[in-house]
Amino acid sequence: MPHDVGRDRLALIRIEGMHSNKCEKTIQKALLSHQGVHEVEVDFPTGQASVLYHHGAVSVEQLMQSIDEVGYKATGFTQNAVPDAPSGGMRIND
């Protein structure tokens, strides 16, 4: 069932303490456990996670707390709305 992308946000969360690809999987699993999280990509080399989520279902603060709870340190984030693109797809605002 399609979801309303009008309330979707993209958060880029900075993370300290990752040492391997196994760390990526642990963080990804923690983030995906939240209702409203649609997609997660964690990148060990850059120390960041990209999270596409429904703004009304979960907050960035909750996402960062879940990272801390599995043994890593979420140190900050940037966030963008994901508006409807004219072609019907999704576009990320700068």
PyMOL Python script that loads the backbone (N, CA, C, O; Angstrom):
from pymol import cmd

cmd.read_pdbstr("""\
ATOM      1  N   MET A   1       0.841  -1.171   0.000  1.00  0.00           N
ATOM      2  CA  MET A   1       0.000   0.000   0.000  1.00  0.00           C
ATOM      3  C   MET A   1       0.893   1.243   0.000  1.00  0.00           C
ATOM      4  O   MET A   1       1.778   1.360   0.847  1.00  0.00           O
ATOM      5  N   PRO A   2       0.672   2.186  -0.949  1.00  0.00           N
ATOM      6  CA  PRO A   2       1.517   3.373  -0.987  1.00  0.00           C
ATOM      7  C   PRO A   2       1.287   4.258   0.229  1.00  0.00           C
ATOM      8  O   PRO A   2       0.185   4.317   0.774  1.00  0.00           O
ATOM      9  N   HIS A   3       2.340   4.941   0.640  1.00  0.00           N
ATOM     10  CA  HIS A   3       2.214   5.851   1.777  1.00  0.00           C
ATOM     11  C   HIS A   3       2.214   7.291   1.272  1.00  0.00           C
ATOM     12  O   HIS A   3       2.616   7.552   0.138  1.00  0.00           O
ATOM     13  N   ASP A   4       1.769   8.215   2.098  1.00  0.00           N
ATOM     14  CA  ASP A   4       1.708   9.634   1.781  1.00  0.00           C
ATOM     15  C   ASP A   4       3.115  10.222   1.889  1.00  0.00           C
ATOM     16  O   ASP A   4       3.624  10.420   2.992  1.00  0.00           O
ATOM     17  N   VAL A   5       3.739  10.501   0.748  1.00  0.00           N
ATOM     18  CA  VAL A   5       5.109  11.013   0.772  1.00  0.00           C
ATOM     19  C   VAL A   5       5.169  12.467   1.199  1.00  0.00           C
ATOM     20  O   VAL A   5       6.260  12.995   1.415  1.00  0.00           O
ATOM     21  N   GLY A   6       4.025  13.130   1.328  1.00  0.00           N
ATOM     22  CA  GLY A   6       4.001  14.525   1.724  1.00  0.00           C
ATOM     23  C   GLY A   6       4.548  14.773   3.117  1.00  0.00           C
ATOM     24  O   GLY A   6       4.980  15.887   3.413  1.00  0.00           O
ATOM     25  N   ARG A   7       4.544  13.779   3.971  1.00  0.00           N
ATOM     26  CA  ARG A   7       5.075  13.940   5.323  1.00  0.00           C
ATOM     27  C   ARG A   7       6.414  13.217   5.498  1.00  0.00           C
ATOM     28  O   ARG A   7       6.916  13.106   6.616  1.00  0.00           O
ATOM     29  N   ASP A   8       6.979  12.736   4.420  1.00  0.00           N
ATOM     30  CA  ASP A   8       8.268  12.055   4.498  1.00  0.00           C
ATOM     31  C   ASP A   8       9.402  13.062   4.652  1.00  0.00           C
ATOM     32  O   ASP A   8       9.346  14.181   4.142  1.00  0.00           O
ATOM     33  N   ARG A   9      10.430  12.627   5.369  1.00  0.00           N
ATOM     34  CA  ARG A   9      11.634  13.421   5.571  1.00  0.00           C
ATOM     35  C   ARG A   9      12.839  12.514   5.316  1.00  0.00           C
ATOM     36  O   ARG A   9      12.763  11.294   5.459  1.00  0.00           O
ATOM     37  N   LEU A  10      13.932  13.134   4.941  1.00  0.00           N
ATOM     38  CA  LEU A  10      15.202  12.433   4.801  1.00  0.00           C
ATOM     39  C   LEU A  10      16.133  12.995   5.852  1.00  0.00           C
ATOM     40  O   LEU A  10      16.429  14.189   5.842  1.00  0.00           O
ATOM     41  N   ALA A  11      16.595  12.158   6.752  1.00  0.00           N
ATOM     42  CA  ALA A  11      17.552  12.569   7.778  1.00  0.00           C
ATOM     43  C   ALA A  11      18.897  11.933   7.476  1.00  0.00           C
ATOM     44  O   ALA A  11      18.981  10.739   7.190  1.00  0.00           O
ATOM     45  N   LEU A  12      19.939  12.732   7.542  1.00  0.00           N
ATOM     46  CA  LEU A  12      21.311  12.246   7.448  1.00  0.00           C
ATOM     47  C   LEU A  12      21.890  12.369   8.847  1.00  0.00           C
ATOM     48  O   LEU A  12      22.121  13.472   9.343  1.00  0.00           O
ATOM     49  N   ILE A  13      22.124  11.222   9.480  1.00  0.00           N
ATOM     50  CA  ILE A  13      22.568  11.187  10.871  1.00  0.00           C
ATOM     51  C   ILE A  13      24.046  10.821  10.921  1.00  0.00           C
ATOM     52  O   ILE A  13      24.465   9.807  10.362  1.00  0.00           O
ATOM     53  N   ARG A  14      24.830  11.656  11.595  1.00  0.00           N
ATOM     54  CA  ARG A  14      26.258  11.390  11.781  1.00  0.00           C
ATOM     55  C   ARG A  14      26.435  10.437  12.967  1.00  0.00           C
ATOM     56  O   ARG A  14      25.801  10.593  14.010  1.00  0.00           O
ATOM     57  N   ILE A  15      27.310   9.449  12.780  1.00  0.00           N
ATOM     58  CA  ILE A  15      27.479   8.386  13.782  1.00  0.00           C
ATOM     59  C   ILE A  15      28.959   8.157  14.054  1.00  0.00           C
ATOM     60  O   ILE A  15      29.770   8.054  13.134  1.00  0.00           O
ATOM     61  N   GLU A  16      29.290   8.079  15.334  1.00  0.00           N
ATOM     62  CA  GLU A  16      30.651   7.723  15.750  1.00  0.00           C
ATOM     63  C   GLU A  16      30.645   6.314  16.325  1.00  0.00           C
ATOM     64  O   GLU A  16      29.653   5.865  16.899  1.00  0.00           O
ATOM     65  N   GLY A  17      31.772   5.623  16.160  1.00  0.00           N
ATOM     66  CA  GLY A  17      31.941   4.322  16.786  1.00  0.00           C
ATOM     67  C   GLY A  17      31.796   3.131  15.862  1.00  0.00           C
ATOM     68  O   GLY A  17      31.927   1.992  16.311  1.00  0.00           O
ATOM     69  N   MET A  18      31.527   3.358  14.580  1.00  0.00           N
ATOM     70  CA  MET A  18      31.434   2.232  13.644  1.00  0.00           C
ATOM     71  C   MET A  18      32.841   1.796  13.253  1.00  0.00           C
ATOM     72  O   MET A  18      33.711   2.625  12.990  1.00  0.00           O
ATOM     73  N   HIS A  19      33.051   0.482  13.218  1.00  0.00           N
ATOM     74  CA  HIS A  19      34.375  -0.051  12.889  1.00  0.00           C
ATOM     75  C   HIS A  19      34.363  -1.053  11.738  1.00  0.00           C
ATOM     76  O   HIS A  19      35.424  -1.448  11.254  1.00  0.00           O
ATOM     77  N   SER A  20      33.166  -1.472  11.290  1.00  0.00           N
ATOM     78  CA  SER A  20      33.096  -2.474  10.232  1.00  0.00           C
ATOM     79  C   SER A  20      31.715  -2.472   9.593  1.00  0.00           C
ATOM     80  O   SER A  20      30.824  -1.727  10.001  1.00  0.00           O
ATOM     81  N   ASN A  21      31.556  -3.322   8.581  1.00  0.00           N
ATOM     82  CA  ASN A  21      30.259  -3.470   7.926  1.00  0.00           C
ATOM     83  C   ASN A  21      29.227  -4.082   8.865  1.00  0.00           C
ATOM     84  O   ASN A  21      28.029  -3.851   8.702  1.00  0.00           O
ATOM     85  N   LYS A  22      29.675  -4.854   9.836  1.00  0.00           N
ATOM     86  CA  LYS A  22      28.743  -5.425  10.814  1.00  0.00           C
ATOM     87  C   LYS A  22      28.057  -4.303  11.600  1.00  0.00           C
ATOM     88  O   LYS A  22      26.882  -4.414  11.950  1.00  0.00           O
ATOM     89  N   CYS A  23      28.782  -3.243  11.871  1.00  0.00           N
ATOM     90  CA  CYS A  23      28.206  -2.076  12.553  1.00  0.00           C
ATOM     91  C   CYS A  23      27.069  -1.481  11.724  1.00  0.00           C
ATOM     92  O   CYS A  23      26.032  -1.098  12.264  1.00  0.00           O
ATOM     93  N   GLU A  24      27.276  -1.407  10.400  1.00  0.00           N
ATOM     94  CA  GLU A  24      26.237  -0.891   9.500  1.00  0.00           C
ATOM     95  C   GLU A  24      24.947  -1.684   9.669  1.00  0.00           C
ATOM     96  O   GLU A  24      23.870  -1.104   9.798  1.00  0.00           O
ATOM     97  N   LYS A  25      25.055  -2.995   9.667  1.00  0.00           N
ATOM     98  CA  LYS A  25      23.876  -3.862   9.763  1.00  0.00           C
ATOM     99  C   LYS A  25      23.172  -3.695  11.101  1.00  0.00           C
ATOM    100  O   LYS A  25      21.942  -3.685  11.152  1.00  0.00           O
ATOM    101  N   THR A  26      23.923  -3.563  12.174  1.00  0.00           N
ATOM    102  CA  THR A  26      23.337  -3.390  13.505  1.00  0.00           C
ATOM    103  C   THR A  26      22.532  -2.092  13.574  1.00  0.00           C
ATOM    104  O   THR A  26      21.415  -2.075  14.089  1.00  0.00           O
ATOM    105  N   ILE A  27      23.100  -1.016  13.056  1.00  0.00           N
ATOM    106  CA  ILE A  27      22.424   0.278  13.069  1.00  0.00           C
ATOM    107  C   ILE A  27      21.214   0.258  12.145  1.00  0.00           C
ATOM    108  O   ILE A  27      20.153   0.776  12.494  1.00  0.00           O
ATOM    109  N   GLN A  28      21.371  -0.335  10.971  1.00  0.00           N
ATOM    110  CA  GLN A  28      20.254  -0.417  10.031  1.00  0.00           C
ATOM    111  C   GLN A  28      19.067  -1.162  10.649  1.00  0.00           C
ATOM    112  O   GLN A  28      17.922  -0.731  10.513  1.00  0.00           O
ATOM    113  N   LYS A  29      19.336  -2.256  11.312  1.00  0.00           N
ATOM    114  CA  LYS A  29      18.281  -3.038  11.958  1.00  0.00           C
ATOM    115  C   LYS A  29      17.580  -2.208  13.042  1.00  0.00           C
ATOM    116  O   LYS A  29      16.354  -2.240  13.151  1.00  0.00           O
ATOM    117  N   ALA A  30      18.348  -1.474  13.833  1.00  0.00           N
ATOM    118  CA  ALA A  30      17.764  -0.648  14.891  1.00  0.00           C
ATOM    119  C   ALA A  30      16.861   0.436  14.310  1.00  0.00           C
ATOM    120  O   ALA A  30      15.778   0.690  14.837  1.00  0.00           O
ATOM    121  N   LEU A  31      17.297   1.070  13.236  1.00  0.00           N
ATOM    122  CA  LEU A  31      16.507   2.134  12.630  1.00  0.00           C
ATOM    123  C   LEU A  31      15.252   1.597  11.949  1.00  0.00           C
ATOM    124  O   LEU A  31      14.185   2.205  12.037  1.00  0.00           O
ATOM    125  N   LEU A  32      15.378   0.466  11.274  1.00  0.00           N
ATOM    126  CA  LEU A  32      14.227  -0.120  10.585  1.00  0.00           C
ATOM    127  C   LEU A  32      13.177  -0.672  11.548  1.00  0.00           C
ATOM    128  O   LEU A  32      12.051  -0.953  11.136  1.00  0.00           O
ATOM    129  N   SER A  33      13.531  -0.828  12.818  1.00  0.00           N
ATOM    130  CA  SER A  33      12.565  -1.332  13.795  1.00  0.00           C
ATOM    131  C   SER A  33      11.490  -0.304  14.127  1.00  0.00           C
ATOM    132  O   SER A  33      10.471  -0.653  14.724  1.00  0.00           O
ATOM    133  N   HIS A  34      11.696   0.951  13.753  1.00  0.00           N
ATOM    134  CA  HIS A  34      10.726   2.005  14.025  1.00  0.00           C
ATOM    135  C   HIS A  34       9.622   2.006  12.981  1.00  0.00           C
ATOM    136  O   HIS A  34       9.895   1.950  11.782  1.00  0.00           O
ATOM    137  N   GLN A  35       8.386   2.069  13.431  1.00  0.00           N
ATOM    138  CA  GLN A  35       7.273   2.230  12.517  1.00  0.00           C
ATOM    139  C   GLN A  35       7.412   3.594  11.849  1.00  0.00           C
ATOM    140  O   GLN A  35       7.708   4.583  12.519  1.00  0.00           O
ATOM    141  N   GLY A  36       7.204   3.654  10.555  1.00  0.00           N
ATOM    142  CA  GLY A  36       7.324   4.905   9.820  1.00  0.00           C
ATOM    143  C   GLY A  36       8.654   5.072   9.110  1.00  0.00           C
ATOM    144  O   GLY A  36       8.805   5.992   8.306  1.00  0.00           O
ATOM    145  N   VAL A  37       9.631   4.200   9.386  1.00  0.00           N
ATOM    146  CA  VAL A  37      10.907   4.249   8.664  1.00  0.00           C
ATOM    147  C   VAL A  37      10.744   3.426   7.394  1.00  0.00           C
ATOM    148  O   VAL A  37      10.416   2.241   7.447  1.00  0.00           O
ATOM    149  N   HIS A  38      10.980   4.073   6.244  1.00  0.00           N
ATOM    150  CA  HIS A  38      10.762   3.412   4.955  1.00  0.00           C
ATOM    151  C   HIS A  38      12.038   2.855   4.344  1.00  0.00           C
ATOM    152  O   HIS A  38      12.014   1.821   3.676  1.00  0.00           O
ATOM    153  N   GLU A  39      13.157   3.542   4.574  1.00  0.00           N
ATOM    154  CA  GLU A  39      14.412   3.114   3.954  1.00  0.00           C
ATOM    155  C   GLU A  39      15.585   3.608   4.785  1.00  0.00           C
ATOM    156  O   GLU A  39      15.569   4.725   5.301  1.00  0.00           O
ATOM    157  N   VAL A  40      16.603   2.764   4.910  1.00  0.00           N
ATOM    158  CA  VAL A  40      17.804   3.125   5.675  1.00  0.00           C
ATOM    159  C   VAL A  40      19.037   2.679   4.895  1.00  0.00           C
ATOM    160  O   VAL A  40      19.104   1.549   4.409  1.00  0.00           O
ATOM    161  N   GLU A  41      19.999   3.571   4.784  1.00  0.00           N
ATOM    162  CA  GLU A  41      21.315   3.222   4.253  1.00  0.00           C
ATOM    163  C   GLU A  41      22.350   3.718   5.254  1.00  0.00           C
ATOM    164  O   GLU A  41      22.373   4.900   5.597  1.00  0.00           O
ATOM    165  N   VAL A  42      23.197   2.821   5.718  1.00  0.00           N
ATOM    166  CA  VAL A  42      24.250   3.182   6.665  1.00  0.00           C
ATOM    167  C   VAL A  42      25.586   2.998   5.956  1.00  0.00           C
ATOM    168  O   VAL A  42      25.823   1.971   5.320  1.00  0.00           O
ATOM    169  N   ASP A  43      26.460   3.999   6.069  1.00  0.00           N
ATOM    170  CA  ASP A  43      27.748   3.955   5.393  1.00  0.00           C
ATOM    171  C   ASP A  43      28.876   4.072   6.415  1.00  0.00           C
ATOM    172  O   ASP A  43      29.123   5.142   6.970  1.00  0.00           O
ATOM    173  N   PHE A  44      29.547   2.958   6.648  1.00  0.00           N
ATOM    174  CA  PHE A  44      30.641   2.900   7.616  1.00  0.00           C
ATOM    175  C   PHE A  44      31.777   3.870   7.280  1.00  0.00           C
ATOM    176  O   PHE A  44      32.230   4.585   8.174  1.00  0.00           O
ATOM    177  N   PRO A  45      32.263   3.928   6.022  1.00  0.00           N
ATOM    178  CA  PRO A  45      33.392   4.820   5.728  1.00  0.00           C
ATOM    179  C   PRO A  45      33.105   6.300   6.008  1.00  0.00           C
ATOM    180  O   PRO A  45      33.998   7.019   6.456  1.00  0.00           O
ATOM    181  N   THR A  46      31.879   6.768   5.752  1.00  0.00           N
ATOM    182  CA  THR A  46      31.563   8.179   5.977  1.00  0.00           C
ATOM    183  C   THR A  46      30.991   8.429   7.364  1.00  0.00           C
ATOM    184  O   THR A  46      30.879   9.579   7.789  1.00  0.00           O
ATOM    185  N   GLY A  47      30.632   7.371   8.071  1.00  0.00           N
ATOM    186  CA  GLY A  47      30.084   7.523   9.413  1.00  0.00           C
ATOM    187  C   GLY A  47      28.729   8.193   9.437  1.00  0.00           C
ATOM    188  O   GLY A  47      28.466   9.066  10.264  1.00  0.00           O
ATOM    189  N   GLN A  48      27.865   7.772   8.514  1.00  0.00           N
ATOM    190  CA  GLN A  48      26.551   8.394   8.486  1.00  0.00           C
ATOM    191  C   GLN A  48      25.477   7.426   8.016  1.00  0.00           C
ATOM    192  O   GLN A  48      25.745   6.459   7.302  1.00  0.00           O
ATOM    193  N   ALA A  49      24.246   7.719   8.443  1.00  0.00           N
ATOM    194  CA  ALA A  49      23.077   6.949   8.025  1.00  0.00           C
ATOM    195  C   ALA A  49      22.101   7.893   7.333  1.00  0.00           C
ATOM    196  O   ALA A  49      21.865   9.009   7.797  1.00  0.00           O
ATOM    197  N   SER A  50      21.535   7.432   6.217  1.00  0.00           N
ATOM    198  CA  SER A  50      20.472   8.150   5.516  1.00  0.00           C
ATOM    199  C   SER A  50      19.177   7.422   5.829  1.00  0.00           C
ATOM    200  O   SER A  50      19.063   6.218   5.597  1.00  0.00           O
ATOM    201  N   VAL A  51      18.196   8.154   6.357  1.00  0.00           N
ATOM    202  CA  VAL A  51      16.948   7.528   6.785  1.00  0.00           C
ATOM    203  C   VAL A  51      15.775   8.268   6.155  1.00  0.00           C
ATOM    204  O   VAL A  51      15.601   9.467   6.372  1.00  0.00           O
ATOM    205  N   LEU A  52      14.972   7.548   5.375  1.00  0.00           N
ATOM    206  CA  LEU A  52      13.734   8.080   4.826  1.00  0.00           C
ATOM    207  C   LEU A  52      12.617   7.619   5.742  1.00  0.00           C
ATOM    208  O   LEU A  52      12.419   6.419   5.933  1.00  0.00           O
ATOM    209  N   TYR A  53      11.883   8.575   6.312  1.00  0.00           N
ATOM    210  CA  TYR A  53      10.897   8.219   7.325  1.00  0.00           C
ATOM    211  C   TYR A  53       9.684   9.136   7.263  1.00  0.00           C
ATOM    212  O   TYR A  53       9.745  10.227   6.697  1.00  0.00           O
ATOM    213  N   HIS A  54       8.586   8.684   7.849  1.00  0.00           N
ATOM    214  CA  HIS A  54       7.344   9.454   7.927  1.00  0.00           C
ATOM    215  C   HIS A  54       7.420  10.345   9.155  1.00  0.00           C
ATOM    216  O   HIS A  54       7.502   9.858  10.283  1.00  0.00           O
ATOM    217  N   HIS A  55       7.393  11.658   8.931  1.00  0.00           N
ATOM    218  CA  HIS A  55       7.589  12.640   9.990  1.00  0.00           C
ATOM    219  C   HIS A  55       6.577  12.518  11.132  1.00  0.00           C
ATOM    220  O   HIS A  55       6.911  12.821  12.277  1.00  0.00           O
ATOM    221  N   GLY A  56       5.358  12.085  10.848  1.00  0.00           N
ATOM    222  CA  GLY A  56       4.336  11.973  11.886  1.00  0.00           C
ATOM    223  C   GLY A  56       4.434  10.702  12.709  1.00  0.00           C
ATOM    224  O   GLY A  56       3.773  10.584  13.741  1.00  0.00           O
ATOM    225  N   ALA A  57       5.247   9.747  12.274  1.00  0.00           N
ATOM    226  CA  ALA A  57       5.316   8.451  12.946  1.00  0.00           C
ATOM    227  C   ALA A  57       6.515   8.311  13.874  1.00  0.00           C
ATOM    228  O   ALA A  57       6.451   7.584  14.866  1.00  0.00           O
ATOM    229  N   VAL A  58       7.604   9.000  13.561  1.00  0.00           N
ATOM    230  CA  VAL A  58       8.829   8.870  14.343  1.00  0.00           C
ATOM    231  C   VAL A  58       9.622  10.170  14.205  1.00  0.00           C
ATOM    232  O   VAL A  58       9.548  10.844  13.177  1.00  0.00           O
ATOM    233  N   SER A  59      10.373  10.512  15.237  1.00  0.00           N
ATOM    234  CA  SER A  59      11.181  11.730  15.193  1.00  0.00           C
ATOM    235  C   SER A  59      12.661  11.386  14.999  1.00  0.00           C
ATOM    236  O   SER A  59      13.088  10.257  15.242  1.00  0.00           O
ATOM    237  N   VAL A  60      13.424  12.375  14.559  1.00  0.00           N
ATOM    238  CA  VAL A  60      14.867  12.184  14.413  1.00  0.00           C
ATOM    239  C   VAL A  60      15.484  11.875  15.772  1.00  0.00           C
ATOM    240  O   VAL A  60      16.413  11.074  15.872  1.00  0.00           O
ATOM    241  N   GLU A  61      14.965  12.512  16.811  1.00  0.00           N
ATOM    242  CA  GLU A  61      15.488  12.255  18.156  1.00  0.00           C
ATOM    243  C   GLU A  61      15.319  10.788  18.542  1.00  0.00           C
ATOM    244  O   GLU A  61      16.210  10.202  19.157  1.00  0.00           O
ATOM    245  N   GLN A  62      14.175  10.189  18.183  1.00  0.00           N
ATOM    246  CA  GLN A  62      13.959   8.761  18.473  1.00  0.00           C
ATOM    247  C   GLN A  62      14.928   7.902  17.662  1.00  0.00           C
ATOM    248  O   GLN A  62      15.456   6.912  18.168  1.00  0.00           O
ATOM    249  N   LEU A  63      15.158   8.277  16.417  1.00  0.00           N
ATOM    250  CA  LEU A  63      16.101   7.532  15.576  1.00  0.00           C
ATOM    251  C   LEU A  63      17.509   7.604  16.154  1.00  0.00           C
ATOM    252  O   LEU A  63      18.215   6.598  16.216  1.00  0.00           O
ATOM    253  N   MET A  64      17.911   8.796  16.576  1.00  0.00           N
ATOM    254  CA  MET A  64      19.251   8.958  17.157  1.00  0.00           C
ATOM    255  C   MET A  64      19.378   8.182  18.460  1.00  0.00           C
ATOM    256  O   MET A  64      20.432   7.611  18.741  1.00  0.00           O
ATOM    257  N   GLN A  65      18.322   8.157  19.252  1.00  0.00           N
ATOM    258  CA  GLN A  65      18.354   7.410  20.511  1.00  0.00           C
ATOM    259  C   GLN A  65      18.527   5.917  20.245  1.00  0.00           C
ATOM    260  O   GLN A  65      19.241   5.237  20.982  1.00  0.00           O
ATOM    261  N   SER A  66      17.877   5.401  19.197  1.00  0.00           N
ATOM    262  CA  SER A  66      18.015   3.969  18.904  1.00  0.00           C
ATOM    263  C   SER A  66      19.439   3.622  18.483  1.00  0.00           C
ATOM    264  O   SER A  66      19.907   2.515  18.746  1.00  0.00           O
ATOM    265  N   ILE A  67      20.133   4.559  17.831  1.00  0.00           N
ATOM    266  CA  ILE A  67      21.541   4.348  17.475  1.00  0.00           C
ATOM    267  C   ILE A  67      22.382   4.278  18.747  1.00  0.00           C
ATOM    268  O   ILE A  67      23.231   3.399  18.895  1.00  0.00           O
ATOM    269  N   ASP A  68      22.136   5.211  19.660  1.00  0.00           N
ATOM    270  CA  ASP A  68      22.858   5.215  20.940  1.00  0.00           C
ATOM    271  C   ASP A  68      22.604   3.933  21.726  1.00  0.00           C
ATOM    272  O   ASP A  68      23.512   3.397  22.360  1.00  0.00           O
ATOM    273  N   GLU A  69      21.365   3.444  21.681  1.00  0.00           N
ATOM    274  CA  GLU A  69      20.993   2.248  22.456  1.00  0.00           C
ATOM    275  C   GLU A  69      21.683   0.974  21.978  1.00  0.00           C
ATOM    276  O   GLU A  69      21.826   0.027  22.751  1.00  0.00           O
ATOM    277  N   VAL A  70      22.114   0.934  20.710  1.00  0.00           N
ATOM    278  CA  VAL A  70      22.824  -0.258  20.229  1.00  0.00           C
ATOM    279  C   VAL A  70      24.345  -0.089  20.294  1.00  0.00           C
ATOM    280  O   VAL A  70      25.086  -0.885  19.716  1.00  0.00           O
ATOM    281  N   GLY A  71      24.812   0.957  21.004  1.00  0.00           N
ATOM    282  CA  GLY A  71      26.229   1.058  21.301  1.00  0.00           C
ATOM    283  C   GLY A  71      27.041   2.027  20.468  1.00  0.00           C
ATOM    284  O   GLY A  71      28.269   2.024  20.554  1.00  0.00           O
ATOM    285  N   TYR A  72      26.391   2.860  19.662  1.00  0.00           N
ATOM    286  CA  TYR A  72      27.095   3.836  18.852  1.00  0.00           C
ATOM    287  C   TYR A  72      26.686   5.234  19.324  1.00  0.00           C
ATOM    288  O   TYR A  72      25.829   5.361  20.198  1.00  0.00           O
ATOM    289  N   LYS A  73      27.282   6.272  18.762  1.00  0.00           N
ATOM    290  CA  LYS A  73      26.982   7.628  19.191  1.00  0.00           C
ATOM    291  C   LYS A  73      26.491   8.452  18.007  1.00  0.00           C
ATOM    292  O   LYS A  73      27.257   8.770  17.098  1.00  0.00           O
ATOM    293  N   ALA A  74      25.193   8.796  18.030  1.00  0.00           N
ATOM    294  CA  ALA A  74      24.645   9.698  17.021  1.00  0.00           C
ATOM    295  C   ALA A  74      25.026  11.115  17.434  1.00  0.00           C
ATOM    296  O   ALA A  74      24.613  11.588  18.493  1.00  0.00           O
ATOM    297  N   THR A  75      25.818  11.797  16.597  1.00  0.00           N
ATOM    298  CA  THR A  75      26.390  13.080  16.994  1.00  0.00           C
ATOM    299  C   THR A  75      25.698  14.291  16.387  1.00  0.00           C
ATOM    300  O   THR A  75      25.986  15.419  16.786  1.00  0.00           O
ATOM    301  N   GLY A  76      24.806  14.092  15.447  1.00  0.00           N
ATOM    302  CA  GLY A  76      24.105  15.205  14.827  1.00  0.00           C
ATOM    303  C   GLY A  76      23.364  14.744  13.588  1.00  0.00           C
ATOM    304  O   GLY A  76      23.472  13.591  13.169  1.00  0.00           O
ATOM    305  N   PHE A  77      22.602  15.676  13.005  1.00  0.00           N
ATOM    306  CA  PHE A  77      21.837  15.313  11.815  1.00  0.00           C
ATOM    307  C   PHE A  77      21.527  16.546  10.983  1.00  0.00           C
ATOM    308  O   PHE A  77      21.581  17.678  11.464  1.00  0.00           O
ATOM    309  N   THR A  78      21.201  16.292   9.720  1.00  0.00           N
ATOM    310  CA  THR A  78      20.566  17.280   8.849  1.00  0.00           C
ATOM    311  C   THR A  78      19.299  16.624   8.340  1.00  0.00           C
ATOM    312  O   THR A  78      19.207  15.398   8.265  1.00  0.00           O
ATOM    313  N   GLN A  79      18.315  17.454   7.987  1.00  0.00           N
ATOM    314  CA  GLN A  79      17.010  16.901   7.621  1.00  0.00           C
ATOM    315  C   GLN A  79      16.421  17.711   6.479  1.00  0.00           C
ATOM    316  O   GLN A  79      16.544  18.935   6.444  1.00  0.00           O
ATOM    317  N   ASN A  80      15.781  17.020   5.546  1.00  0.00           N
ATOM    318  CA  ASN A  80      15.126  17.662   4.412  1.00  0.00           C
ATOM    319  C   ASN A  80      13.759  17.043   4.193  1.00  0.00           C
ATOM    320  O   ASN A  80      13.552  15.857   4.447  1.00  0.00           O
ATOM    321  N   ALA A  81      12.821  17.865   3.717  1.00  0.00           N
ATOM    322  CA  ALA A  81      11.514  17.356   3.298  1.00  0.00           C
ATOM    323  C   ALA A  81      11.682  16.650   1.963  1.00  0.00           C
ATOM    324  O   ALA A  81      12.630  16.922   1.227  1.00  0.00           O
ATOM    325  N   VAL A  82      10.775  15.753   1.653  1.00  0.00           N
ATOM    326  CA  VAL A  82      10.775  15.044   0.378  1.00  0.00           C
ATOM    327  C   VAL A  82       9.455  15.367  -0.320  1.00  0.00           C
ATOM    328  O   VAL A  82       8.484  14.626  -0.173  1.00  0.00           O
ATOM    329  N   PRO A  83       9.407  16.479  -1.089  1.00  0.00           N
ATOM    330  CA  PRO A  83       8.158  16.855  -1.746  1.00  0.00           C
ATOM    331  C   PRO A  83       7.891  16.014  -2.980  1.00  0.00           C
ATOM    332  O   PRO A  83       8.788  15.343  -3.492  1.00  0.00           O
ATOM    333  N   ASP A  84       6.649  16.052  -3.457  1.00  0.00           N
ATOM    334  CA  ASP A  84       6.311  15.386  -4.704  1.00  0.00           C
ATOM    335  C   ASP A  84       7.063  16.063  -5.840  1.00  0.00           C
ATOM    336  O   ASP A  84       7.056  17.290  -5.945  1.00  0.00           O
ATOM    337  N   ALA A  85       7.699  15.288  -6.675  1.00  0.00           N
ATOM    338  CA  ALA A  85       8.383  15.838  -7.838  1.00  0.00           C
ATOM    339  C   ALA A  85       7.368  15.970  -8.980  1.00  0.00           C
ATOM    340  O   ALA A  85       6.390  15.224  -9.014  1.00  0.00           O
ATOM    341  N   PRO A  86       7.578  16.897  -9.907  1.00  0.00           N
ATOM    342  CA  PRO A  86       6.641  17.087 -11.005  1.00  0.00           C
ATOM    343  C   PRO A  86       6.411  15.828 -11.830  1.00  0.00           C
ATOM    344  O   PRO A  86       5.324  15.651 -12.380  1.00  0.00           O
ATOM    345  N   SER A  87       7.407  14.949 -11.930  1.00  0.00           N
ATOM    346  CA  SER A  87       7.266  13.723 -12.720  1.00  0.00           C
ATOM    347  C   SER A  87       6.526  12.635 -11.964  1.00  0.00           C
ATOM    348  O   SER A  87       6.312  11.550 -12.504  1.00  0.00           O
ATOM    349  N   GLY A  88       6.129  12.904 -10.716  1.00  0.00           N
ATOM    350  CA  GLY A  88       5.443  11.887  -9.931  1.00  0.00           C
ATOM    351  C   GLY A  88       6.386  11.089  -9.054  1.00  0.00           C
ATOM    352  O   GLY A  88       5.938  10.278  -8.244  1.00  0.00           O
ATOM    353  N   GLY A  89       7.713  11.309  -9.204  1.00  0.00           N
ATOM    354  CA  GLY A  89       8.687  10.611  -8.374  1.00  0.00           C
ATOM    355  C   GLY A  89       8.988  11.409  -7.127  1.00  0.00           C
ATOM    356  O   GLY A  89       8.198  12.260  -6.721  1.00  0.00           O
ATOM    357  N   MET A  90      10.131  11.138  -6.517  1.00  0.00           N
ATOM    358  CA  MET A  90      10.515  11.873  -5.316  1.00  0.00           C
ATOM    359  C   MET A  90      11.805  12.623  -5.589  1.00  0.00           C
ATOM    360  O   MET A  90      12.669  12.159  -6.334  1.00  0.00           O
ATOM    361  N   ARG A  91      11.921  13.799  -4.969  1.00  0.00           N
ATOM    362  CA  ARG A  91      13.096  14.619  -5.126  1.00  0.00           C
ATOM    363  C   ARG A  91      13.516  15.104  -3.726  1.00  0.00           C
ATOM    364  O   ARG A  91      12.665  15.348  -2.870  1.00  0.00           O
ATOM    365  N   ILE A  92      14.798  15.237  -3.507  1.00  0.00           N
ATOM    366  CA  ILE A  92      15.305  15.715  -2.238  1.00  0.00           C
ATOM    367  C   ILE A  92      15.631  17.201  -2.369  1.00  0.00           C
ATOM    368  O   ILE A  92      16.336  17.604  -3.294  1.00  0.00           O
ATOM    369  N   ASN A  93      15.121  18.014  -1.444  1.00  0.00           N
ATOM    370  CA  ASN A  93      15.443  19.439  -1.437  1.00  0.00           C
ATOM    371  C   ASN A  93      16.819  19.669  -0.857  1.00  0.00           C
ATOM    372  O   ASN A  93      17.260  18.929   0.022  1.00  0.00           O
ATOM    373  N   ASP A  94      17.503  20.693  -1.345  1.00  0.00           N
ATOM    374  CA  ASP A  94      18.790  21.075  -0.760  1.00  0.00           C
ATOM    375  C   ASP A  94      18.540  21.919   0.450  1.00  0.00           C
ATOM    376  O   ASP A  94      19.487  22.356   1.105  1.00  0.00           O
TER     377      ASP A  94
END
""", "prot")
cmd.dss("prot")
cmd.show_as("cartoon", "prot")
cmd.util.cbc("prot")
cmd.orient("prot")
